[in-house]
Amino acid sequence: MNESHGHQQPKTHTKILLTSLSAMVAETATFPIDLTKTRLQLHSSTTKPTNAFVVASEIIRQKGPLGFYQGLSPAILRHLFYTPIRIVGYENLRYLVVVNNEVAGGGGDLVSLSTKALLGGLSGVIAQVVASPADLVKVRMQADGRIVNQGLQPRYSGPLDAFSKIIKAEGFGGLWKGVFPNIQRAFLVNMGELACYDHAKRFIIQNHISADNIYAHTLASIMSGLSATALSCPADVVKTRMMNQAASKDGKAVYQSSYDCLVKTVRMEGLKALWKGFFPTWSRLGPWQFVFWVTYEKFRHAAGLSSF
């Protein structure tokens, strides 16, 4: 991890490539769960009660197995920006803290959990601002599946069509609709995911529970997935609802801000609604993190880089 300054840049390029590849593997493997989660969150209490299994079987019945991959292309496009920025950004920020600790006579690699949480949150925010337009298109295309189910024409024929229609109808700034709930969610997810994975893996290795291998990576990724889900689920529900709403005919939106969405959701559906889709979110984040971290650590090892 203590890389010399001379080798920092080429290694950063390698890490960007490896994170992109690992994210594509993880996204493709877990996308059906994400689609189910998004559809579930868009169900309000006014519609008949439903659960993840009902939503998933509905998708299979209407679209077949390929229906689970509606909106995969913008999801992969998003991860080509989002994941390298947050993962490599976090590692470089952590490296700077370690170097500063050493200069100040501190404990070298001993970065506190609270510092890791802050670094994870910050790198998540930067990554999310860049990737927000692709995230918006992904949510809209996933929600399109419900419109098709009602026998109506989908709003968008593909990611490029979605980008151009959103810009035409809502302006260039429309691509960043829901960016604030998105930023909040990204801060919480990355605070939970990156800090927890990093800290848990070091704890497992230092306490000789496992060597730095697939077992340590698996255990750390499970803990990381749980903490990221618990922290981010409320922001995820708000984000999904904010991004999916288009202005009504009179130009009024249902939710004026993420705070307004939060208040209205709790008032209409109770506090529990903020954790709507908790199990699909966790069953999505858990496998995603497992596939991503195990793949990424393997890729790093193959490329001759140190463990994350």
C-alpha positions as CSV (number, residue, x, y, z in Angstrom):
1,M,0.0,0.0,0.0
2,N,2.8,2.4,0.7
3,E,3.5,3.2,-2.9
4,S,6.3,5.5,-3.9
5,H,5.3,8.7,-5.5
6,G,7.1,7.8,-8.7
7,H,4.9,4.7,-9.2
8,Q,1.6,6.3,-8.0
9,Q,0.3,7.4,-11.5
10,P,0.7,4.3,-13.6
11,K,-0.7,2.2,-10.7
12,T,-3.7,4.6,-10.6
13,H,-4.4,4.0,-14.3
14,T,-4.2,0.2,-13.7
15,K,-6.6,0.5,-10.7
16,I,-9.1,2.5,-12.8
17,L,-9.1,-0.3,-15.4
18,L,-9.4,-3.1,-12.8
19,T,-12.2,-1.3,-10.9
20,S,-14.2,-0.8,-14.1
21,L,-13.8,-4.5,-15.1
22,S,-14.8,-5.7,-11.6
23,A,-17.8,-3.3,-11.5
24,M,-19.0,-4.6,-14.9
25,V,-18.8,-8.2,-13.6
26,A,-20.6,-7.4,-10.3
27,E,-23.3,-5.2,-12.0
28,T,-24.1,-7.9,-14.6
29,A,-24.3,-10.6,-12.0
30,T,-26.6,-8.7,-9.6
31,F,-28.6,-6.4,-12.0
32,P,-31.9,-8.5,-11.8
33,I,-32.0,-7.9,-8.0
34,D,-31.5,-4.2,-8.5
35,L,-34.4,-4.1,-11.1
36,T,-36.7,-5.9,-8.6
37,K,-35.7,-3.5,-5.8
38,T,-36.4,-0.4,-8.0
39,R,-39.8,-1.7,-9.0
40,L,-40.6,-2.5,-5.4
41,Q,-39.7,1.0,-4.1
42,L,-41.9,2.6,-6.8
43,H,-44.9,0.8,-5.4
44,S,-46.7,3.1,-2.9
45,S,-49.0,2.0,-0.2
46,T,-52.0,2.9,-2.4
47,T,-51.3,0.0,-4.7
48,K,-52.0,-3.6,-3.5
49,P,-49.4,-5.0,-1.1
50,T,-46.5,-6.7,-2.8
51,N,-43.1,-8.2,-2.2
52,A,-39.9,-8.9,-4.1
53,F,-41.0,-12.4,-5.2
54,V,-44.3,-11.0,-6.6
55,V,-42.4,-8.3,-8.5
56,A,-39.8,-10.8,-9.8
57,S,-42.4,-13.3,-11.0
58,E,-44.4,-10.5,-12.7
59,I,-41.2,-9.5,-14.7
60,I,-40.6,-13.2,-15.7
61,R,-44.2,-13.7,-16.7
62,Q,-44.4,-10.6,-18.9
63,K,-40.8,-10.3,-20.3
64,G,-39.1,-13.6,-19.7
65,P,-35.6,-13.8,-18.1
66,L,-34.3,-11.0,-20.4
67,G,-36.8,-8.6,-18.8
68,F,-34.4,-8.6,-15.8
69,Y,-31.8,-6.8,-17.8
70,Q,-33.9,-3.8,-18.9
71,G,-31.7,-0.7,-18.2
72,L,-28.4,-2.7,-17.9
73,S,-26.5,-0.5,-20.5
74,P,-26.9,2.8,-18.5
75,A,-26.1,0.9,-15.3
76,I,-22.8,-0.3,-16.7
77,L,-22.1,3.2,-18.2
78,R,-22.7,4.6,-14.7
79,H,-20.3,2.2,-13.1
80,L,-17.5,3.1,-15.6
81,F,-17.5,6.6,-14.0
82,Y,-18.9,5.9,-10.5
83,T,-16.8,2.9,-9.3
84,P,-13.3,3.9,-10.4
85,I,-13.7,7.4,-9.0
86,R,-14.9,6.3,-5.6
87,I,-12.7,3.2,-5.1
88,V,-9.4,4.7,-6.5
89,G,-10.3,8.1,-5.0
90,Y,-10.7,6.5,-1.5
91,E,-7.5,4.6,-1.8
92,N,-5.5,7.7,-2.9
93,L,-7.1,9.8,-0.1
94,R,-6.2,7.0,2.4
95,Y,-2.6,7.0,1.0
96,L,-2.3,10.7,1.6
97,V,-3.5,10.4,5.2
98,V,-1.0,7.5,5.8
99,V,1.8,9.6,4.3
100,N,0.8,12.6,6.4
101,N,0.7,10.4,9.5
102,E,4.2,9.2,8.8
103,V,5.5,12.8,8.2
104,A,3.8,13.8,11.5
105,G,5.3,10.8,13.3
106,G,1.9,9.0,13.5
107,G,1.2,5.3,13.2
108,G,1.7,4.9,9.5
109,D,-1.0,2.6,8.3
110,L,-3.2,3.2,11.3
111,V,-6.1,5.2,9.9
112,S,-9.0,5.5,12.3
113,L,-12.5,4.1,11.4
114,S,-14.0,7.6,11.6
115,T,-11.4,9.0,9.1
116,K,-12.0,6.0,6.8
117,A,-15.8,6.7,7.0
118,L,-15.2,10.4,6.1
119,L,-12.9,9.5,3.2
120,G,-15.4,6.9,1.9
121,G,-18.2,9.3,2.1
122,L,-16.3,12.1,0.3
123,S,-15.1,9.8,-2.6
124,G,-18.7,8.6,-3.0
125,V,-20.1,12.1,-3.3
126,I,-17.5,13.1,-6.0
127,A,-18.2,9.9,-7.9
128,Q,-22.0,10.3,-7.7
129,V,-22.0,13.9,-9.0
130,V,-20.1,12.7,-12.1
131,A,-22.3,9.6,-12.6
132,S,-25.7,11.1,-11.7
133,P,-27.0,11.5,-15.3
134,A,-26.4,7.8,-16.1
135,D,-28.0,6.9,-12.8
136,L,-31.1,8.9,-13.7
137,V,-31.4,7.2,-17.1
138,K,-31.0,3.8,-15.4
139,V,-33.9,4.4,-13.0
140,R,-36.1,5.8,-15.7
141,M,-35.5,2.8,-18.0
142,Q,-36.1,0.4,-15.2
143,A,-39.4,2.1,-14.3
144,D,-40.3,2.0,-18.0
145,G,-40.9,-1.7,-17.6
146,R,-44.0,-0.9,-15.5
147,I,-45.4,1.4,-18.3
148,V,-44.9,-1.4,-20.9
149,N,-46.7,-3.8,-18.5
150,Q,-49.8,-1.5,-18.7
151,G,-49.8,-1.9,-22.4
152,L,-48.4,1.6,-23.1
153,Q,-45.3,2.6,-25.1
154,P,-42.1,2.9,-23.2
155,R,-40.8,6.5,-22.8
156,Y,-37.3,5.7,-24.1
157,S,-36.0,3.3,-26.7
158,G,-32.5,3.2,-25.3
159,P,-29.9,5.1,-23.2
160,L,-29.1,7.7,-25.9
161,D,-32.8,8.3,-26.6
162,A,-33.4,8.8,-22.9
163,F,-30.5,11.3,-22.6
164,S,-31.7,13.3,-25.6
165,K,-35.4,13.3,-24.5
166,I,-34.6,14.3,-20.9
167,I,-32.4,17.2,-22.1
168,K,-35.1,18.3,-24.5
169,A,-38.0,18.1,-22.0
170,E,-36.2,19.1,-18.8
171,G,-33.1,20.9,-19.9
172,F,-29.4,19.9,-19.4
173,G,-29.9,20.4,-15.7
174,G,-32.6,17.8,-15.8
175,L,-29.9,15.1,-16.1
176,W,-29.0,15.9,-12.5
177,K,-32.6,15.6,-11.1
178,G,-32.4,13.9,-7.8
179,V,-28.7,14.6,-7.5
180,F,-29.1,15.8,-3.8
181,P,-30.8,12.6,-2.5
182,N,-28.3,10.8,-4.7
183,I,-25.3,12.5,-3.0
184,Q,-26.8,11.7,0.4
185,R,-27.2,8.1,-0.5
186,A,-23.7,7.9,-2.1
187,F,-22.1,9.4,1.1
188,L,-23.9,6.9,3.3
189,V,-23.3,3.9,1.0
190,N,-19.6,4.6,0.6
191,M,-19.1,5.5,4.2
192,G,-20.6,2.1,5.1
193,E,-19.1,0.1,2.2
194,L,-15.5,1.4,1.9
195,A,-14.8,2.1,5.6
196,C,-16.4,-1.2,6.7
197,Y,-14.7,-3.4,4.1
198,D,-11.3,-1.8,4.7
199,H,-11.6,-1.9,8.5
200,A,-13.2,-5.4,8.6
201,K,-10.6,-6.9,6.3
202,R,-7.7,-5.5,8.4
203,F,-9.4,-6.7,11.6
204,I,-9.8,-10.2,10.2
205,I,-6.2,-10.4,9.1
206,Q,-4.6,-8.8,12.2
207,N,-6.6,-11.1,14.5
208,H,-5.5,-14.1,12.5
209,I,-9.1,-15.1,11.7
210,S,-8.0,-15.6,8.1
211,A,-5.0,-14.7,5.9
212,D,-5.4,-12.0,3.2
213,N,-7.3,-14.4,0.9
214,I,-10.8,-15.1,-0.5
215,Y,-12.1,-15.9,3.0
216,A,-11.1,-12.6,4.4
217,H,-12.4,-10.8,1.3
218,T,-15.8,-12.7,1.6
219,L,-16.2,-12.0,5.3
220,A,-15.3,-8.3,4.9
221,S,-17.7,-7.9,1.9
222,I,-20.6,-9.4,3.8
223,M,-20.1,-7.0,6.8
224,S,-19.6,-4.1,4.4
225,G,-22.9,-5.0,2.5
226,L,-24.9,-5.0,5.7
227,S,-23.6,-1.7,7.1
228,A,-24.0,0.0,3.7
229,T,-27.6,-1.2,3.4
230,A,-28.7,-0.1,6.9
231,L,-27.2,3.3,6.4
232,S,-28.4,4.0,2.9
233,C,-31.8,2.4,2.5
234,P,-33.9,5.6,3.5
235,A,-31.8,7.8,1.2
236,D,-32.2,5.1,-1.6
237,V,-36.0,5.1,-1.3
238,V,-36.1,9.0,-1.5
239,K,-33.6,9.0,-4.4
240,T,-35.6,6.5,-6.4
241,R,-38.9,8.4,-5.9
242,M,-37.3,11.8,-6.7
243,M,-35.6,10.6,-9.9
244,N,-38.6,8.8,-11.3
245,Q,-41.0,11.7,-11.0
246,A,-41.6,13.8,-14.1
247,A,-43.5,17.0,-13.8
248,S,-47.3,16.6,-14.1
249,K,-49.4,18.5,-16.7
250,D,-49.7,21.5,-14.5
251,G,-45.9,21.6,-14.0
252,K,-46.2,20.6,-10.4
253,A,-44.0,17.8,-9.0
254,V,-45.2,15.5,-6.3
255,Y,-42.1,16.1,-4.2
256,Q,-40.5,19.5,-4.1
257,S,-37.2,18.4,-2.5
258,S,-35.7,15.3,-1.0
259,Y,-36.7,16.5,2.5
260,D,-40.3,17.0,1.2
261,C,-40.2,13.4,-0.2
262,L,-38.9,12.1,3.1
263,V,-41.6,13.9,5.1
264,K,-44.4,12.9,2.8
265,T,-43.3,9.2,2.6
266,V,-43.2,9.0,6.5
267,R,-46.5,10.8,6.9
268,M,-48.4,8.7,4.3
269,E,-46.7,5.3,4.7
270,G,-45.0,5.4,8.2
271,L,-41.4,5.3,9.2
272,K,-41.0,1.7,8.0
273,A,-41.5,2.8,4.4
274,L,-38.0,4.3,4.5
275,W,-36.6,0.8,4.7
276,K,-38.9,-0.4,1.9
277,G,-36.9,-2.8,-0.2
278,F,-34.3,-3.4,2.6
279,F,-33.9,-7.1,1.9
280,P,-33.8,-6.7,-1.9
281,T,-31.3,-3.8,-1.3
282,W,-29.2,-6.0,0.9
283,S,-29.6,-9.1,-1.3
284,R,-28.4,-6.8,-4.1
285,L,-25.6,-4.9,-2.2
286,G,-24.3,-8.1,-0.5
287,P,-23.7,-10.2,-3.7
288,W,-22.6,-7.0,-5.5
289,Q,-19.9,-6.3,-2.9
290,F,-18.9,-10.0,-2.7
291,V,-18.5,-10.3,-6.5
292,F,-16.9,-6.9,-6.8
293,W,-14.3,-7.2,-4.0
294,V,-13.4,-10.8,-4.6
295,T,-13.0,-10.0,-8.4
296,Y,-11.1,-6.8,-7.7
297,E,-8.7,-8.3,-5.2
298,K,-8.0,-11.2,-7.6
299,F,-7.4,-8.8,-10.5
300,R,-5.0,-6.7,-8.3
301,H,-3.1,-9.8,-7.4
302,A,-2.9,-10.9,-11.1
303,A,-1.6,-7.4,-12.0
304,G,1.1,-7.5,-9.3
305,L,-0.6,-4.8,-7.1
306,S,-0.8,-5.0,-3.3
307,S,-4.2,-6.0,-1.7
308,F,-6.7,-3.1,-1.4
